[in-house]
C-alpha cells in the first residue's frame, strides 16, 4: 500500500461518517468529521475510524504504528505520513 492509496482509504471512511457535509480531501481535519461523543459508548466515529485504519494497515502488511497523540486535530495527509 502506498501513501496515496492509504489516503484514499482514509477519505473513503471519512465520507461514511460525514453527516456534517464537510468536503473530504487530503486537507480534511479529522475532528471536523469524526466525534468521540456520537454512537454508543466506545463505538463512536472516532474509534471506529481508527480501528478501520489500523486493520487496513495490518491487512496490507504494514506495522501497526503508534498514532500521534494529536492525530484528531490533524488532516488526512499528516496522519497518513505518520502511520504508513
PDB file with one MODEL, atoms N, CA, C and O in Angstrom:
MODEL        1
ATOM      1  N   UNK A   1       0.849  -1.177   0.000  1.00  0.00           N
ATOM      2  CA  UNK A   1       0.000   0.000   0.000  1.00  0.00           C
ATOM      3  C   UNK A   1       0.890   1.234   0.000  1.00  0.00           C
ATOM      4  O   UNK A   1       1.821   1.347   0.797  1.00  0.00           O
ATOM      5  N   UNK A   2       0.589   2.152  -0.905  1.00  0.00           N
ATOM      6  CA  UNK A   2       1.331   3.413  -0.964  1.00  0.00           C
ATOM      7  C   UNK A   2       0.646   4.455  -0.091  1.00  0.00           C
ATOM      8  O   UNK A   2      -0.477   4.246   0.369  1.00  0.00           O
ATOM      9  N   UNK A   3       1.309   5.556   0.131  1.00  0.00           N
ATOM     10  CA  UNK A   3       0.705   6.635   0.916  1.00  0.00           C
ATOM     11  C   UNK A   3      -0.534   7.188   0.213  1.00  0.00           C
ATOM     12  O   UNK A   3      -1.505   7.551   0.876  1.00  0.00           O
ATOM     13  N   UNK A   4      -0.515   7.258  -1.117  1.00  0.00           N
ATOM     14  CA  UNK A   4      -1.692   7.748  -1.842  1.00  0.00           C
ATOM     15  C   UNK A   4      -2.873   6.791  -1.706  1.00  0.00           C
ATOM     16  O   UNK A   4      -4.015   7.231  -1.572  1.00  0.00           O
ATOM     17  N   UNK A   5      -2.608   5.494  -1.738  1.00  0.00           N
ATOM     18  CA  UNK A   5      -3.669   4.510  -1.531  1.00  0.00           C
ATOM     19  C   UNK A   5      -4.230   4.619  -0.119  1.00  0.00           C
ATOM     20  O   UNK A   5      -5.442   4.543   0.080  1.00  0.00           O
ATOM     21  N   UNK A   6      -3.351   4.797   0.857  1.00  0.00           N
ATOM     22  CA  UNK A   6      -3.786   4.960   2.233  1.00  0.00           C
ATOM     23  C   UNK A   6      -4.691   6.184   2.373  1.00  0.00           C
ATOM     24  O   UNK A   6      -5.738   6.111   3.018  1.00  0.00           O
ATOM     25  N   UNK A   7      -4.302   7.287   1.784  1.00  0.00           N
ATOM     26  CA  UNK A   7      -5.129   8.499   1.866  1.00  0.00           C
ATOM     27  C   UNK A   7      -6.493   8.283   1.230  1.00  0.00           C
ATOM     28  O   UNK A   7      -7.488   8.812   1.725  1.00  0.00           O
ATOM     29  N   UNK A   8      -6.563   7.522   0.152  1.00  0.00           N
ATOM     30  CA  UNK A   8      -7.852   7.231  -0.486  1.00  0.00           C
ATOM     31  C   UNK A   8      -8.746   6.412   0.449  1.00  0.00           C
ATOM     32  O   UNK A   8      -9.945   6.673   0.546  1.00  0.00           O
ATOM     33  N   UNK A   9      -8.174   5.432   1.129  1.00  0.00           N
ATOM     34  CA  UNK A   9      -8.934   4.625   2.092  1.00  0.00           C
ATOM     35  C   UNK A   9      -9.409   5.506   3.247  1.00  0.00           C
ATOM     36  O   UNK A   9     -10.551   5.388   3.691  1.00  0.00           O
ATOM     37  N   UNK A  10      -8.543   6.381   3.730  1.00  0.00           N
ATOM     38  CA  UNK A  10      -8.912   7.274   4.827  1.00  0.00           C
ATOM     39  C   UNK A  10     -10.081   8.167   4.419  1.00  0.00           C
ATOM     40  O   UNK A  10     -11.029   8.346   5.183  1.00  0.00           O
ATOM     41  N   UNK A  11     -10.010   8.722   3.221  1.00  0.00           N
ATOM     42  CA  UNK A  11     -11.082   9.616   2.752  1.00  0.00           C
ATOM     43  C   UNK A  11     -12.376   8.838   2.533  1.00  0.00           C
ATOM     44  O   UNK A  11     -13.460   9.354   2.803  1.00  0.00           O
ATOM     45  N   UNK A  12     -12.274   7.615   2.050  1.00  0.00           N
ATOM     46  CA  UNK A  12     -13.459   6.768   1.871  1.00  0.00           C
ATOM     47  C   UNK A  12     -14.181   6.578   3.212  1.00  0.00           C
ATOM     48  O   UNK A  12     -15.398   6.740   3.294  1.00  0.00           O
ATOM     49  N   UNK A  13     -13.431   6.237   4.250  1.00  0.00           N
ATOM     50  CA  UNK A  13     -14.048   6.006   5.561  1.00  0.00           C
ATOM     51  C   UNK A  13     -14.546   7.307   6.187  1.00  0.00           C
ATOM     52  O   UNK A  13     -15.573   7.303   6.866  1.00  0.00           O
ATOM     53  N   UNK A  14     -13.850   8.402   5.978  1.00  0.00           N
ATOM     54  CA  UNK A  14     -14.348   9.687   6.482  1.00  0.00           C
ATOM     55  C   UNK A  14     -15.696  10.031   5.850  1.00  0.00           C
ATOM     56  O   UNK A  14     -16.584  10.555   6.522  1.00  0.00           O
ATOM     57  N   UNK A  15     -15.846   9.738   4.566  1.00  0.00           N
ATOM     58  CA  UNK A  15     -17.118  10.018   3.886  1.00  0.00           C
ATOM     59  C   UNK A  15     -18.263   9.253   4.539  1.00  0.00           C
ATOM     60  O   UNK A  15     -19.389   9.747   4.577  1.00  0.00           O
ATOM     61  N   UNK A  16     -17.994   8.066   5.049  1.00  0.00           N
ATOM     62  CA  UNK A  16     -19.029   7.257   5.699  1.00  0.00           C
ATOM     63  C   UNK A  16     -19.582   7.908   6.960  1.00  0.00           C
ATOM     64  O   UNK A  16     -20.733   7.674   7.328  1.00  0.00           O
ATOM     65  N   UNK A  17     -18.771   8.720   7.619  1.00  0.00           N
ATOM     66  CA  UNK A  17     -19.175   9.373   8.863  1.00  0.00           C
ATOM     67  C   UNK A  17     -19.550  10.842   8.669  1.00  0.00           C
ATOM     68  O   UNK A  17     -19.823  11.539   9.646  1.00  0.00           O
ATOM     69  N   UNK A  18     -19.569  11.314   7.444  1.00  0.00           N
ATOM     70  CA  UNK A  18     -19.672  12.738   7.162  1.00  0.00           C
ATOM     71  C   UNK A  18     -21.108  13.253   7.134  1.00  0.00           C
ATOM     72  O   UNK A  18     -21.591  13.673   6.083  1.00  0.00           O
ATOM     73  N   UNK A  19     -21.788  13.227   8.261  1.00  0.00           N
ATOM     74  CA  UNK A  19     -23.138  13.805   8.299  1.00  0.00           C
ATOM     75  C   UNK A  19     -23.090  15.324   8.470  1.00  0.00           C
ATOM     76  O   UNK A  19     -24.127  15.987   8.466  1.00  0.00           O
ATOM     77  N   UNK A  20     -21.885  15.868   8.619  1.00  0.00           N
ATOM     78  CA  UNK A  20     -21.702  17.318   8.715  1.00  0.00           C
ATOM     79  C   UNK A  20     -21.633  17.983   7.343  1.00  0.00           C
ATOM     80  O   UNK A  20     -21.746  19.205   7.242  1.00  0.00           O
ATOM     81  N   UNK A  21     -21.451  17.194   6.291  1.00  0.00           N
ATOM     82  CA  UNK A  21     -21.348  17.746   4.946  1.00  0.00           C
ATOM     83  C   UNK A  21     -20.024  18.437   4.653  1.00  0.00           C
ATOM     84  O   UNK A  21     -19.964  19.326   3.804  1.00  0.00           O
ATOM     85  N   UNK A  22     -18.973  18.040   5.340  1.00  0.00           N
ATOM     86  CA  UNK A  22     -17.646  18.608   5.155  1.00  0.00           C
ATOM     87  C   UNK A  22     -17.055  18.088   3.847  1.00  0.00           C
ATOM     88  O   UNK A  22     -17.251  16.923   3.501  1.00  0.00           O
ATOM     89  N   UNK A  23     -16.336  18.939   3.119  1.00  0.00           N
ATOM     90  CA  UNK A  23     -15.611  18.486   1.934  1.00  0.00           C
ATOM     91  C   UNK A  23     -14.487  17.559   2.354  1.00  0.00           C
ATOM     92  O   UNK A  23     -13.682  17.913   3.215  1.00  0.00           O
ATOM     93  N   UNK A  24     -14.420  16.386   1.760  1.00  0.00           N
ATOM     94  CA  UNK A  24     -13.409  15.403   2.141  1.00  0.00           C
ATOM     95  C   UNK A  24     -12.280  15.423   1.116  1.00  0.00           C
ATOM     96  O   UNK A  24     -12.493  15.152  -0.066  1.00  0.00           O
ATOM     97  N   UNK A  25     -11.082  15.748   1.585  1.00  0.00           N
ATOM     98  CA  UNK A  25      -9.886  15.751   0.743  1.00  0.00           C
ATOM     99  C   UNK A  25      -8.670  15.541   1.638  1.00  0.00           C
ATOM    100  O   UNK A  25      -8.816  15.270   2.829  1.00  0.00           O
ATOM    101  N   UNK A  26      -7.480  15.665   1.074  1.00  0.00           N
ATOM    102  CA  UNK A  26      -6.256  15.421   1.837  1.00  0.00           C
ATOM    103  C   UNK A  26      -6.062  16.397   2.996  1.00  0.00           C
ATOM    104  O   UNK A  26      -5.314  16.108   3.930  1.00  0.00           O
ATOM    105  N   UNK A  27      -6.728  17.546   2.943  1.00  0.00           N
ATOM    106  CA  UNK A  27      -6.582  18.558   3.992  1.00  0.00           C
ATOM    107  C   UNK A  27      -7.719  18.523   5.025  1.00  0.00           C
ATOM    108  O   UNK A  27      -7.777  19.381   5.905  1.00  0.00           O
ATOM    109  N   UNK A  28      -8.609  17.552   4.926  1.00  0.00           N
ATOM    110  CA  UNK A  28      -9.710  17.438   5.879  1.00  0.00           C
ATOM    111  C   UNK A  28      -9.169  17.118   7.268  1.00  0.00           C
ATOM    112  O   UNK A  28      -8.436  16.147   7.453  1.00  0.00           O
ATOM    113  N   UNK A  29      -9.538  17.940   8.231  1.00  0.00           N
ATOM    114  CA  UNK A  29      -9.150  17.720   9.632  1.00  0.00           C
ATOM    115  C   UNK A  29     -10.095  16.666  10.213  1.00  0.00           C
ATOM    116  O   UNK A  29     -11.314  16.764  10.073  1.00  0.00           O
ATOM    117  N   UNK A  30      -9.522  15.675  10.856  1.00  0.00           N
ATOM    118  CA  UNK A  30     -10.319  14.548  11.342  1.00  0.00           C
ATOM    119  C   UNK A  30     -11.465  14.963  12.261  1.00  0.00           C
ATOM    120  O   UNK A  30     -12.571  14.434  12.145  1.00  0.00           O
ATOM    121  N   UNK A  31     -11.215  15.905  13.174  1.00  0.00           N
ATOM    122  CA  UNK A  31     -12.283  16.254  14.121  1.00  0.00           C
ATOM    123  C   UNK A  31     -13.388  17.113  13.506  1.00  0.00           C
ATOM    124  O   UNK A  31     -14.363  17.439  14.184  1.00  0.00           O
ATOM    125  N   UNK A  32     -13.247  17.483  12.229  1.00  0.00           N
ATOM    126  CA  UNK A  32     -14.336  18.185  11.559  1.00  0.00           C
ATOM    127  C   UNK A  32     -15.394  17.204  11.060  1.00  0.00           C
ATOM    128  O   UNK A  32     -16.492  17.607  10.677  1.00  0.00           O
ATOM    129  N   UNK A  33     -15.056  15.912  11.067  1.00  0.00           N
ATOM    130  CA  UNK A  33     -15.978  14.867  10.612  1.00  0.00           C
ATOM    131  C   UNK A  33     -16.258  13.871  11.730  1.00  0.00           C
ATOM    132  O   UNK A  33     -17.409  13.501  11.962  1.00  0.00           O
ATOM    133  N   UNK A  34     -15.217  13.442  12.415  1.00  0.00           N
ATOM    134  CA  UNK A  34     -15.333  12.400  13.438  1.00  0.00           C
ATOM    135  C   UNK A  34     -15.630  13.004  14.804  1.00  0.00           C
ATOM    136  O   UNK A  34     -15.364  14.177  15.065  1.00  0.00           O
ATOM    137  N   UNK A  35     -16.192  12.158  15.666  1.00  0.00           N
ATOM    138  CA  UNK A  35     -16.510  12.606  17.021  1.00  0.00           C
ATOM    139  C   UNK A  35     -16.323  11.462  18.004  1.00  0.00           C
ATOM    140  O   UNK A  35     -16.492  10.295  17.651  1.00  0.00           O
ATOM    141  N   UNK A  36     -15.977  11.797  19.220  1.00  0.00           N
ATOM    142  CA  UNK A  36     -15.908  10.776  20.269  1.00  0.00           C
ATOM    143  C   UNK A  36     -17.167  10.771  21.120  1.00  0.00           C
ATOM    144  O   UNK A  36     -17.240  10.057  22.120  1.00  0.00           O
ATOM    145  N   UNK A  37     -18.163  11.566  20.728  1.00  0.00           N
ATOM    146  CA  UNK A  37     -19.408  11.624  21.506  1.00  0.00           C
ATOM    147  C   UNK A  37     -20.626  11.175  20.707  1.00  0.00           C
ATOM    148  O   UNK A  37     -21.750  11.277  21.198  1.00  0.00           O
ATOM    149  N   UNK A  38     -20.428  10.683  19.492  1.00  0.00           N
ATOM    150  CA  UNK A  38     -21.559  10.113  18.758  1.00  0.00           C
ATOM    151  C   UNK A  38     -21.558   8.602  18.983  1.00  0.00           C
ATOM    152  O   UNK A  38     -20.638   8.084  19.616  1.00  0.00           O
ATOM    153  N   UNK A  39     -22.522   7.912  18.502  1.00  0.00           N
ATOM    154  CA  UNK A  39     -22.568   6.463  18.648  1.00  0.00           C
ATOM    155  C   UNK A  39     -22.952   6.038  20.048  1.00  0.00           C
ATOM    156  O   UNK A  39     -23.642   6.754  20.774  1.00  0.00           O
ATOM    157  N   UNK A  40     -22.486   4.851  20.407  1.00  0.00           N
ATOM    158  CA  UNK A  40     -22.828   4.251  21.701  1.00  0.00           C
ATOM    159  C   UNK A  40     -21.536   3.835  22.394  1.00  0.00           C
ATOM    160  O   UNK A  40     -20.801   2.988  21.887  1.00  0.00           O
ATOM    161  N   UNK A  41     -21.260   4.431  23.554  1.00  0.00           N
ATOM    162  CA  UNK A  41     -20.052   4.094  24.305  1.00  0.00           C
ATOM    163  C   UNK A  41     -18.802   4.308  23.474  1.00  0.00           C
ATOM    164  O   UNK A  41     -18.616   5.367  22.875  1.00  0.00           O
ATOM    165  N   UNK A  42     -17.936   3.281  23.440  1.00  0.00           N
ATOM    166  CA  UNK A  42     -16.714   3.374  22.646  1.00  0.00           C
ATOM    167  C   UNK A  42     -16.947   3.150  21.164  1.00  0.00           C
ATOM    168  O   UNK A  42     -16.026   3.304  20.362  1.00  0.00           O
ATOM    169  N   UNK A  43     -18.145   2.795  20.796  1.00  0.00           N
ATOM    170  CA  UNK A  43     -18.481   2.616  19.371  1.00  0.00           C
ATOM    171  C   UNK A  43     -18.907   3.961  18.805  1.00  0.00           C
ATOM    172  O   UNK A  43     -20.086   4.195  18.539  1.00  0.00           O
ATOM    173  N   UNK A  44     -17.931   4.838  18.625  1.00  0.00           N
ATOM    174  CA  UNK A  44     -18.200   6.155  18.058  1.00  0.00           C
ATOM    175  C   UNK A  44     -17.364   6.320  16.793  1.00  0.00           C
ATOM    176  O   UNK A  44     -16.477   5.510  16.522  1.00  0.00           O
ATOM    177  N   UNK A  45     -17.642   7.352  16.031  1.00  0.00           N
ATOM    178  CA  UNK A  45     -16.966   7.503  14.740  1.00  0.00           C
ATOM    179  C   UNK A  45     -15.449   7.611  14.880  1.00  0.00           C
ATOM    180  O   UNK A  45     -14.718   7.113  14.024  1.00  0.00           O
ATOM    181  N   UNK A  46     -14.976   8.238  15.921  1.00  0.00           N
ATOM    182  CA  UNK A  46     -13.526   8.389  16.111  1.00  0.00           C
ATOM    183  C   UNK A  46     -12.862   7.030  16.318  1.00  0.00           C
ATOM    184  O   UNK A  46     -11.864   6.733  15.660  1.00  0.00           O
ATOM    185  N   UNK A  47     -13.382   6.215  17.200  1.00  0.00           N
ATOM    186  CA  UNK A  47     -12.749   4.923  17.489  1.00  0.00           C
ATOM    187  C   UNK A  47     -12.974   3.916  16.366  1.00  0.00           C
ATOM    188  O   UNK A  47     -12.095   3.101  16.084  1.00  0.00           O
ATOM    189  N   UNK A  48     -14.135   3.961  15.725  1.00  0.00           N
ATOM    190  CA  UNK A  48     -14.390   3.042  14.616  1.00  0.00           C
ATOM    191  C   UNK A  48     -13.459   3.360  13.443  1.00  0.00           C
ATOM    192  O   UNK A  48     -12.883   2.449  12.848  1.00  0.00           O
ATOM    193  N   UNK A  49     -13.308   4.634  13.110  1.00  0.00           N
ATOM    194  CA  UNK A  49     -12.403   5.047  12.034  1.00  0.00           C
ATOM    195  C   UNK A  49     -10.981   4.582  12.326  1.00  0.00           C
ATOM    196  O   UNK A  49     -10.311   4.023  11.458  1.00  0.00           O
ATOM    197  N   UNK A  50     -10.535   4.814  13.531  1.00  0.00           N
ATOM    198  CA  UNK A  50      -9.174   4.409  13.891  1.00  0.00           C
ATOM    199  C   UNK A  50      -9.019   2.894  13.771  1.00  0.00           C
ATOM    200  O   UNK A  50      -7.994   2.419  13.281  1.00  0.00           O
ATOM    201  N   UNK A  51     -10.008   2.137  14.204  1.00  0.00           N
ATOM    202  CA  UNK A  51      -9.953   0.676  14.089  1.00  0.00           C
ATOM    203  C   UNK A  51      -9.926   0.244  12.622  1.00  0.00           C
ATOM    204  O   UNK A  51      -9.175  -0.662  12.260  1.00  0.00           O
ATOM    205  N   UNK A  52     -10.740   0.884  11.774  1.00  0.00           N
ATOM    206  CA  UNK A  52     -10.714   0.591  10.339  1.00  0.00           C
ATOM    207  C   UNK A  52      -9.316   0.800   9.774  1.00  0.00           C
ATOM    208  O   UNK A  52      -8.805  -0.043   9.036  1.00  0.00           O
ATOM    209  N   UNK A  53      -8.708   1.911  10.117  1.00  0.00           N
ATOM    210  CA  UNK A  53      -7.413   2.246   9.552  1.00  0.00           C
ATOM    211  C   UNK A  53      -6.319   1.309  10.074  1.00  0.00           C
ATOM    212  O   UNK A  53      -5.438   0.908   9.313  1.00  0.00           O
ATOM    213  N   UNK A  54      -6.366   0.963  11.343  1.00  0.00           N
ATOM    214  CA  UNK A  54      -5.377   0.031  11.892  1.00  0.00           C
ATOM    215  C   UNK A  54      -5.510  -1.336  11.228  1.00  0.00           C
ATOM    216  O   UNK A  54      -4.508  -1.970  10.897  1.00  0.00           O
ATOM    217  N   UNK A  55      -6.742  -1.786  11.036  1.00  0.00           N
ATOM    218  CA  UNK A  55      -6.980  -3.062  10.365  1.00  0.00           C
ATOM    219  C   UNK A  55      -6.460  -3.011   8.931  1.00  0.00           C
ATOM    220  O   UNK A  55      -5.803  -3.945   8.470  1.00  0.00           O
ATOM    221  N   UNK A  56      -6.752  -1.922   8.230  1.00  0.00           N
ATOM    222  CA  UNK A  56      -6.299  -1.753   6.849  1.00  0.00           C
ATOM    223  C   UNK A  56      -4.785  -1.846   6.757  1.00  0.00           C
ATOM    224  O   UNK A  56      -4.248  -2.521   5.879  1.00  0.00           O
ATOM    225  N   UNK A  57      -4.104  -1.171   7.662  1.00  0.00           N
ATOM    226  CA  UNK A  57      -2.639  -1.178   7.628  1.00  0.00           C
ATOM    227  C   UNK A  57      -2.094  -2.588   7.851  1.00  0.00           C
ATOM    228  O   UNK A  57      -1.241  -3.038   7.087  1.00  0.00           O
ATOM    229  N   UNK A  58      -2.557  -3.281   8.861  1.00  0.00           N
ATOM    230  CA  UNK A  58      -2.018  -4.615   9.152  1.00  0.00           C
ATOM    231  C   UNK A  58      -2.398  -5.615   8.067  1.00  0.00           C
ATOM    232  O   UNK A  58      -1.596  -6.486   7.730  1.00  0.00           O
ATOM    233  N   UNK A  59      -3.591  -5.511   7.518  1.00  0.00           N
ATOM    234  CA  UNK A  59      -4.009  -6.417   6.447  1.00  0.00           C
ATOM    235  C   UNK A  59      -3.203  -6.207   5.176  1.00  0.00           C
ATOM    236  O   UNK A  59      -3.128  -7.105   4.338  1.00  0.00           O
ATOM    237  N   UNK A  60      -2.608  -5.053   5.025  1.00  0.00           N
ATOM    238  CA  UNK A  60      -1.786  -4.757   3.854  1.00  0.00           C
ATOM    239  C   UNK A  60      -0.296  -4.867   4.148  1.00  0.00           C
ATOM    240  O   UNK A  60       0.534  -4.340   3.405  1.00  0.00           O
ATOM    241  N   UNK A  61       0.038  -5.559   5.243  1.00  0.00           N
ATOM    242  CA  UNK A  61       1.429  -5.875   5.536  1.00  0.00           C
ATOM    243  C   UNK A  61       2.232  -4.784   6.207  1.00  0.00           C
ATOM    244  O   UNK A  61       3.458  -4.872   6.275  1.00  0.00           O
ATOM    245  N   UNK A  62       1.561  -3.751   6.707  1.00  0.00           N
ATOM    246  CA  UNK A  62       2.267  -2.666   7.375  1.00  0.00           C
ATOM    247  C   UNK A  62       2.230  -2.861   8.892  1.00  0.00           C
ATOM    248  O   UNK A  62       1.357  -3.543   9.430  1.00  0.00           O
ATOM    249  N   UNK A  63       3.178  -2.258   9.543  1.00  0.00           N
ATOM    250  CA  UNK A  63       3.252  -2.259  11.003  1.00  0.00           C
ATOM    251  C   UNK A  63       2.088  -1.452  11.578  1.00  0.00           C
ATOM    252  O   UNK A  63       1.674  -0.448  10.999  1.00  0.00           O
ATOM    253  N   UNK A  64       1.573  -1.890  12.701  1.00  0.00           N
ATOM    254  CA  UNK A  64       0.537  -1.146  13.420  1.00  0.00           C
ATOM    255  C   UNK A  64       1.245  -0.112  14.292  1.00  0.00           C
ATOM    256  O   UNK A  64       1.474  -0.334  15.481  1.00  0.00           O
ATOM    257  N   UNK A  65       1.583   1.015  13.682  1.00  0.00           N
ATOM    258  CA  UNK A  65       2.367   2.045  14.365  1.00  0.00           C
ATOM    259  C   UNK A  65       1.528   2.795  15.404  1.00  0.00           C
ATOM    260  O   UNK A  65       0.302   2.862  15.316  1.00  0.00           O
ATOM    261  N   UNK A  66       2.224   3.347  16.374  1.00  0.00           N
ATOM    262  CA  UNK A  66       1.591   4.210  17.362  1.00  0.00           C
ATOM    263  C   UNK A  66       1.157   5.491  16.656  1.00  0.00           C
ATOM    264  O   UNK A  66       1.948   6.118  15.952  1.00  0.00           O
ATOM    265  N   UNK A  67      -0.101   5.872  16.849  1.00  0.00           N
ATOM    266  CA  UNK A  67      -0.608   7.089  16.225  1.00  0.00           C
ATOM    267  C   UNK A  67      -0.173   8.302  17.036  1.00  0.00           C
ATOM    268  O   UNK A  67      -0.109   8.238  18.264  1.00  0.00           O
ATOM    269  N   UNK A  68       0.124   9.404  16.359  1.00  0.00           N
ATOM    270  CA  UNK A  68       0.485  10.622  17.088  1.00  0.00           C
ATOM    271  C   UNK A  68      -0.686  11.072  17.971  1.00  0.00           C
ATOM    272  O   UNK A  68      -1.847  10.937  17.585  1.00  0.00           O
ATOM    273  N   UNK A  69      -0.380  11.595  19.130  1.00  0.00           N
ATOM    274  CA  UNK A  69      -1.431  11.983  20.073  1.00  0.00           C
ATOM    275  C   UNK A  69      -2.317  13.102  19.533  1.00  0.00           C
ATOM    276  O   UNK A  69      -3.446  13.271  19.993  1.00  0.00           O
ATOM    277  N   UNK A  70      -1.823  13.857  18.577  1.00  0.00           N
ATOM    278  CA  UNK A  70      -2.597  14.979  18.034  1.00  0.00           C
ATOM    279  C   UNK A  70      -3.312  14.649  16.716  1.00  0.00           C
ATOM    280  O   UNK A  70      -3.776  15.563  16.033  1.00  0.00           O
ATOM    281  N   UNK A  71      -3.411  13.376  16.347  1.00  0.00           N
ATOM    282  CA  UNK A  71      -3.963  12.996  15.049  1.00  0.00           C
ATOM    283  C   UNK A  71      -5.372  13.531  14.819  1.00  0.00           C
ATOM    284  O   UNK A  71      -5.720  13.878  13.690  1.00  0.00           O
ATOM    285  N   UNK A  72      -6.182  13.605  15.861  1.00  0.00           N
ATOM    286  CA  UNK A  72      -7.577  14.013  15.736  1.00  0.00           C
ATOM    287  C   UNK A  72      -7.710  15.464  15.278  1.00  0.00           C
ATOM    288  O   UNK A  72      -8.705  15.834  14.655  1.00  0.00           O
ATOM    289  N   UNK A  73      -6.719  16.273  15.586  1.00  0.00           N
ATOM    290  CA  UNK A  73      -6.717  17.689  15.202  1.00  0.00           C
ATOM    291  C   UNK A  73      -5.937  17.934  13.910  1.00  0.00           C
ATOM    292  O   UNK A  73      -5.761  19.082  13.502  1.00  0.00           O
ATOM    293  N   UNK A  74      -5.476  16.879  13.275  1.00  0.00           N
ATOM    294  CA  UNK A  74      -4.653  16.985  12.061  1.00  0.00           C
ATOM    295  C   UNK A  74      -5.408  16.445  10.849  1.00  0.00           C
ATOM    296  O   UNK A  74      -6.456  15.811  10.971  1.00  0.00           O
ATOM    297  N   UNK A  75      -4.838  16.718   9.674  1.00  0.00           N
ATOM    298  CA  UNK A  75      -5.510  16.324   8.433  1.00  0.00           C
ATOM    299  C   UNK A  75      -5.081  14.941   7.939  1.00  0.00           C
ATOM    300  O   UNK A  75      -4.191  14.300   8.498  1.00  0.00           O
ATOM    301  N   UNK A  76      -5.742  14.515   6.882  1.00  0.00           N
ATOM    302  CA  UNK A  76      -5.513  13.202   6.281  1.00  0.00           C
ATOM    303  C   UNK A  76      -4.048  13.037   5.887  1.00  0.00           C
ATOM    304  O   UNK A  76      -3.439  12.015   6.205  1.00  0.00           O
ATOM    305  N   UNK A  77      -3.473  14.021   5.201  1.00  0.00           N
ATOM    306  CA  UNK A  77      -2.082  13.909   4.742  1.00  0.00           C
ATOM    307  C   UNK A  77      -1.119  13.720   5.917  1.00  0.00           C
ATOM    308  O   UNK A  77      -0.212  12.891   5.857  1.00  0.00           O
ATOM    309  N   UNK A  78      -1.321  14.487   6.973  1.00  0.00           N
ATOM    310  CA  UNK A  78      -0.454  14.387   8.158  1.00  0.00           C
ATOM    311  C   UNK A  78      -0.511  12.982   8.748  1.00  0.00           C
ATOM    312  O   UNK A  78       0.527  12.360   8.974  1.00  0.00           O
ATOM    313  N   UNK A  79      -1.716  12.484   8.998  1.00  0.00           N
ATOM    314  CA  UNK A  79      -1.840  11.189   9.639  1.00  0.00           C
ATOM    315  C   UNK A  79      -1.294  10.086   8.733  1.00  0.00           C
ATOM    316  O   UNK A  79      -0.597   9.188   9.204  1.00  0.00           O
ATOM    317  N   UNK A  80      -1.599  10.146   7.464  1.00  0.00           N
ATOM    318  CA  UNK A  80      -1.090   9.115   6.548  1.00  0.00           C
ATOM    319  C   UNK A  80       0.429   9.050   6.587  1.00  0.00           C
ATOM    320  O   UNK A  80       1.004   7.961   6.562  1.00  0.00           O
ATOM    321  N   UNK A  81       1.078  10.192   6.646  1.00  0.00           N
ATOM    322  CA  UNK A  81       2.548  10.217   6.658  1.00  0.00           C
ATOM    323  C   UNK A  81       3.115   9.639   7.954  1.00  0.00           C
ATOM    324  O   UNK A  81       4.269   9.211   7.987  1.00  0.00           O
ATOM    325  N   UNK A  82       2.322   9.622   9.010  1.00  0.00           N
ATOM    326  CA  UNK A  82       2.804   9.117  10.300  1.00  0.00           C
ATOM    327  C   UNK A  82       2.554   7.626  10.491  1.00  0.00           C
ATOM    328  O   UNK A  82       3.269   6.977  11.254  1.00  0.00           O
ATOM    329  N   UNK A  83       1.539   7.067   9.803  1.00  0.00           N
ATOM    330  CA  UNK A  83       1.199   5.662  10.055  1.00  0.00           C
ATOM    331  C   UNK A  83       1.587   4.720   8.918  1.00  0.00           C
ATOM    332  O   UNK A  83       1.446   3.505   9.059  1.00  0.00           O
ATOM    333  N   UNK A  84       2.068   5.246   7.809  1.00  0.00           N
ATOM    334  CA  UNK A  84       2.451   4.393   6.683  1.00  0.00           C
ATOM    335  C   UNK A  84       3.786   3.703   6.968  1.00  0.00           C
ATOM    336  O   UNK A  84       4.278   2.940   6.135  1.00  0.00           O
TER     337      UNK A  84
ENDMDL
END
